[in-house]
Structure formats: structure tokens, C-alpha cells
Amino acid sequence: MAVLSGFKKFLLRGNVVDLAVAVVVGAAFTAIVTSITAKVIQPLIAALGGERSVEGLGFRILKDNPATFVDLGAVISATINFVLVASVIYFFVVLPINHFNERRKAKKGLEEPDEPASERDLLEEIRNLLAAQATPGASAPPKLP
């Protein structure tokens, strides 16, 4: 049971959930963006290549061998595809989740203190708690000089 409990905590950690959402949204959105780049952007880039061929923007290393075509249009399309997918994931997944986490922390009062407690303060607090547990009716010991 401890293994399943640890696994549940691992899955419900913020980073894992964020990553899972980003992967699912990215995979779904990639199909849309790939279609747009393949059917709209790539033909526009191919038209800029000057040569009105099926090959698009690029060049052949060997004129007689179509397998030696260096397709610059595909590289440009893939770059545009990546930038679009990354921006959508950032603006529609990462940014809202970060905003939600900040609001949740502020609501719960989990903001970090301006200055962390000193080692001496922490040791005094531990001593006071131990003394209170040892004698439930006793008052807290005096502060150290």
C-alpha cells in the first residue's frame, strides 16, 4: 500500500500533472498546426522559391537524382510548426497553471517569509515544543540570552 501511496503523491505533484497536460495538448494541437503548415505555409514558401515545381524551396545536389533534394521549405515549415505549438502550450497551459498556482498559494498563505528563521530561533522553538510535551501544564522556558 505504501508503494501505491507514494505513486499517487508522485502523480499528483504539480510538475507531473503540468507535464502530462502539456504533452496531451501538444500532441492534439500538433496535428492542427502540421496541417496548417503543410497545406498553407509550405505552398507559400515553395512559391517563394522561384521554381514552380513540386519540390518547393530548396535545391538538388545532383541534378539527375531527386533523392538528393535539400528541402529548405520543410525545415522552415517545421520551425514555424514548433514555434506555434510551443507558444500555444505556453500561453494556454503553462501560463494559466502558473497563475492558478500563485493564486492558490496566496489564498492559503503559503508565501515564503521575507527572511528565513535563524538556526537559533528554530532550536528555541524545538526546545519549547519538547518542554511542553514533557510537562503539559508547565510554561515555556525562558529565552536564551
FIVO-803802 format. One record per residue: residue in three letters; x, y, z of N, C-alpha, C in turn. Coordinates in steps of 0.2 Angstrom, whole numbers, padded with zeros to 4 digits, always signed. Layout:
N
ALAXYZXYZXYZ
...
//
This chain:
145
MET+0004-0006+0000+0000+0000+0000+0004+0006+0000
ALA+0010+0006+0003+0014+0012+0004+0017+0014-0003
VAL+0018+0009-0008+0020+0010-0014+0015+0014-0018
LEU+0009+0012-0018+0003+0015-0021+0002+0022-0019
SER+0003+0023-0012+0003+0030-0009+0008+0034-0012
GLY+0014+0032-0012+0020+0036-0015+0019+0037-0022
PHE+0016+0032-0026+0015+0033-0033+0009+0039-0034
LYS+0004+0038-0030-0001+0043-0030+0001+0050-0029
LYS+0006+0051-0024+0009+0058-0022+0013+0060-0028
PHE+0017+0055-0031+0021+0057-0037+0017+0060-0043
LEU+0011+0056-0044+0007+0058-0050+0003+0065-0048
LEU+0002+0066-0042-0002+0072-0041+0002+0078-0039
ARG+0009+0077-0040+0013+0083-0039+0012+0088-0045
GLY+0013+0094-0044+0011+0099-0049+0015+0098-0056
ASN+0022+0097-0055+0026+0096-0061+0023+0090-0066
VAL+0022+0085-0063+0020+0079-0067+0013+0080-0070
VAL+0008+0083-0067+0002+0085-0070+0003+0090-0075
ASP+0007+0095-0074+0008+0100-0079+0011+0097-0085
LEU+0016+0093-0084+0019+0089-0090+0014+0085-0094
ALA+0010+0081-0090+0005+0077-0094+0000+0081-0098
VAL-0002+0086-0095-0007+0091-0099-0003+0094-0105
ALA+0003+0096-0104+0006+0099-0110+0007+0094-0115
VAL+0009+0088-0113+0010+0083-0119+0004+0081-0122
VAL-0002+0080-0119-0008+0079-0122-0010+0085-0126
VAL-0010+0091-0124-0012+0096-0128-0008+0097-0134
GLY-0001+0096-0132+0004+0097-0138+0003+0092-0143
ALA+0001+0086-0142+0000+0081-0147-0006+0082-0151
ALA-0012+0085-0147-0018+0086-0151-0017+0092-0155
PHE-0014+0097-0153-0013+0104-0156-0008+0103-0162
THR-0003+0098-0161+0002+0097-0167-0001+0095-0173
ALA-0006+0091-0173-0010+0089-0179-0013+0095-0183
ILE-0016+0099-0179-0019+0105-0182-0013+0110-0185
VAL-0008+0111-0181-0003+0116-0184+0001+0112-0190
THR+0002+0106-0189+0005+0102-0195+0001+0103-0201
SER-0005+0102-0201-0010+0103-0206-0009+0110-0209
ILE-0009+0115-0205-0009+0122-0207-0002+0123-0211
THR+0003+0121-0208+0010+0122-0211+0010+0118-0218
ALA+0008+0112-0218+0009+0108-0224+0004+0111-0230
LYS-0002+0113-0228-0007+0115-0233-0007+0122-0235
VAL-0004+0126-0230-0005+0133-0232+0002+0137-0232
ILE+0006+0136-0227+0013+0139-0226+0018+0136-0231
GLN+0018+0130-0231+0023+0127-0236+0022+0128-0243
PRO+0016+0128-0246+0015+0130-0253+0017+0138-0254
LEU+0016+0142-0249+0018+0149-0249+0026+0149-0250
ILE+0029+0145-0246+0036+0145-0246+0039+0143-0252
ALA+0036+0137-0255+0038+0135-0261+0037+0140-0267
ALA+0032+0144-0266+0031+0149-0272+0036+0154-0271
LEU+0039+0155-0266+0045+0160-0265+0051+0157-0268
GLY+0051+0151-0269+0057+0148-0271+0059+0149-0279
GLY+0054+0152-0282+0055+0154-0289+0054+0149-0294
GLU+0056+0143-0293+0055+0137-0297+0048+0134-0296
ARG+0043+0134-0300+0037+0132-0299+0036+0124-0300
SER+0040+0121-0296+0040+0114-0296+0037+0111-0290
VAL+0036+0104-0290+0033+0101-0284+0038+0101-0278
GLU+0044+0101-0280+0049+0101-0274+0049+0106-0269
GLY+0047+0112-0271+0047+0118-0267+0053+0122-0266
LEU+0054+0125-0260+0060+0129-0259+0066+0125-0257
GLY+0071+0124-0261+0077+0120-0260+0081+0119-0266
PHE+0085+0114-0266+0090+0113-0272+0092+0106-0272
ARG+0094+0104-0278+0096+0097-0279+0104+0097-0279
ILE+0107+0092-0275+0114+0092-0275+0116+0089-0282
LEU+0113+0084-0284+0114+0081-0291+0108+0082-0295
LYS+0109+0085-0301+0103+0087-0305+0099+0081-0307
ASP+0102+0075-0308+0098+0069-0311+0095+0065-0305
ASN+0097+0066-0299+0094+0062-0293+0090+0066-0289
PRO+0083+0064-0289+0078+0068-0285+0079+0066-0277
ALA+0083+0061-0275+0084+0059-0268+0089+0064-0265
THR+0092+0068-0269+0097+0072-0266+0095+0079-0266
PHE+0088+0080-0266+0085+0087-0265+0085+0089-0257
VAL+0088+0095-0256+0088+0098-0250+0082+0102-0249
ASP+0078+0100-0245+0071+0104-0244+0071+0109-0239
LEU+0073+0115-0240+0073+0121-0236+0066+0123-0233
GLY+0061+0122-0238+0054+0123-0236+0052+0119-0230
ALA+0054+0113-0230+0051+0108-0225+0055+0110-0218
VAL+0061+0113-0218+0064+0115-0212+0061+0121-0210
ILE+0059+0126-0214+0056+0132-0212+0049+0130-0209
SER+0045+0126-0213+0039+0124-0210+0039+0121-0203
ALA+0044+0116-0202+0045+0113-0196+0046+0118-0190
THR+0050+0123-0192+0052+0128-0187+0046+0132-0185
ILE+0042+0134-0190+0036+0138-0189+0031+0133-0185
ASN+0031+0127-0187+0026+0122-0183+0028+0122-0176
PHE+0035+0121-0174+0037+0121-0167+0036+0127-0164
VAL+0037+0133-0167+0036+0139-0163+0028+0140-0161
LEU+0024+0138-0166+0017+0139-0165+0015+0134-0159
VAL+0017+0128-0159+0015+0123-0154+0018+0125-0147
ALA+0024+0127-0147+0027+0130-0141+0023+0136-0138
SER+0021+0140-0142+0018+0146-0140+0011+0145-0137
VAL+0007+0140-0141+0001+0138-0138+0001+0135-0132
ILE+0006+0130-0131+0007+0127-0125+0008+0132-0119
TYR+0013+0136-0121+0015+0141-0115+0009+0145-0113
PHE+0006+0149-0118+0001+0153-0117-0006+0150-0114
PHE-0008+0144-0116-0014+0141-0114-0013+0136-0109
VAL-0007+0133-0108-0007+0128-0102-0002+0131-0097
VAL+0004+0132-0098+0009+0134-0093+0007+0140-0090
LEU+0006+0146-0093+0004+0152-0090-0002+0152-0086
PRO-0008+0149-0088-0013+0148-0083-0012+0144-0077
ILE-0008+0138-0078-0007+0134-0072-0003+0138-0067
ASN+0003+0141-0070+0007+0145-0065+0003+0151-0062
HIS-0002+0154-0065-0006+0159-0062-0011+0156-0057
PHE-0013+0150-0058-0018+0147-0054-0014+0145-0047
ASN-0008+0142-0048-0004+0140-0043-0002+0146-0038
GLU+0000+0152-0041+0001+0158-0037-0005+0160-0033
ARG-0011+0160-0036-0017+0162-0033-0018+0157-0027
ARG-0017+0151-0028-0018+0146-0023-0014+0147-0017
LYS-0007+0148-0019-0003+0149-0013-0004+0155-0009
ALA-0006+0161-0013-0008+0167-0010-0014+0166-0005
LYS-0019+0162-0008-0025+0160-0004-0024+0157+0002
LYS-0019+0152+0002-0018+0148+0008-0013+0151+0012
GLY-0010+0156+0010-0005+0160+0014+0002+0156+0014
LEU+0004+0153+0009+0010+0149+0008+0016+0153+0006
GLU+0015+0159+0005+0020+0163+0003+0026+0163+0007
GLU+0032+0163+0004+0038+0162+0008+0039+0168+0012
PRO+0042+0167+0019+0043+0173+0023+0049+0177+0020
ASP+0049+0184+0021+0054+0188+0018+0061+0186+0021
GLU+0062+0184+0027+0068+0182+0030+0067+0175+0033
PRO+0071+0170+0032+0070+0164+0035+0073+0164+0042
ALA+0069+0160+0046+0071+0160+0053+0078+0158+0054
SER+0081+0160+0059+0088+0159+0061+0089+0152+0064
GLU+0094+0149+0064+0095+0142+0067+0094+0143+0075
ARG+0096+0148+0078+0094+0149+0085+0087+0149+0086
ASP+0083+0153+0082+0076+0153+0083+0073+0146+0082
LEU+0075+0142+0077+0072+0136+0076+0074+0131+0082
LEU+0080+0132+0085+0082+0127+0090+0078+0129+0097
GLU+0077+0136+0098+0072+0138+0103+0065+0135+0103
GLU+0063+0135+0097+0056+0133+0095+0055+0125+0097
ILE+0060+0122+0094+0061+0114+0096+0061+0113+0103
ARG+0065+0117+0107+0066+0116+0114+0060+0117+0117
ASN+0056+0122+0116+0050+0124+0119+0044+0119+0117
LEU+0044+0116+0111+0039+0111+0110+0041+0105+0114
LEU+0047+0103+0114+0049+0097+0118+0047+0098+0126
ALA+0049+0104+0128+0047+0105+0135+0040+0105+0136
ALA+0036+0107+0132+0028+0107+0133+0026+0100+0132
GLN+0029+0096+0128+0026+0089+0128+0028+0085+0134
ALA+0034+0087+0137+0036+0083+0143+0032+0085+0149
THR+0030+0091+0150+0026+0093+0155+0020+0098+0153
PRO+0014+0095+0152+0009+0098+0148+0007+0104+0152
GLY+0007+0105+0158+0005+0111+0162+0010+0116+0163
ALA+0016+0115+0161+0022+0119+0163+0022+0125+0157
SER+0024+0131+0159+0025+0136+0155+0032+0135+0151
ALA+0032+0139+0145+0038+0138+0141+0044+0141+0145
PRO+0050+0138+0143+0056+0140+0147+0058+0147+0144
PRO+0062+0151+0148+0064+0157+0146+0068+0157+0140
LYS+0069+0163+0136+0073+0163+0130+0080+0163+0132
LEU+0084+0161+0128+0091+0161+0129+0094+0168+0128
PRO+0099+0169+0131+0102+0176+0130+0106+0177+0124
//
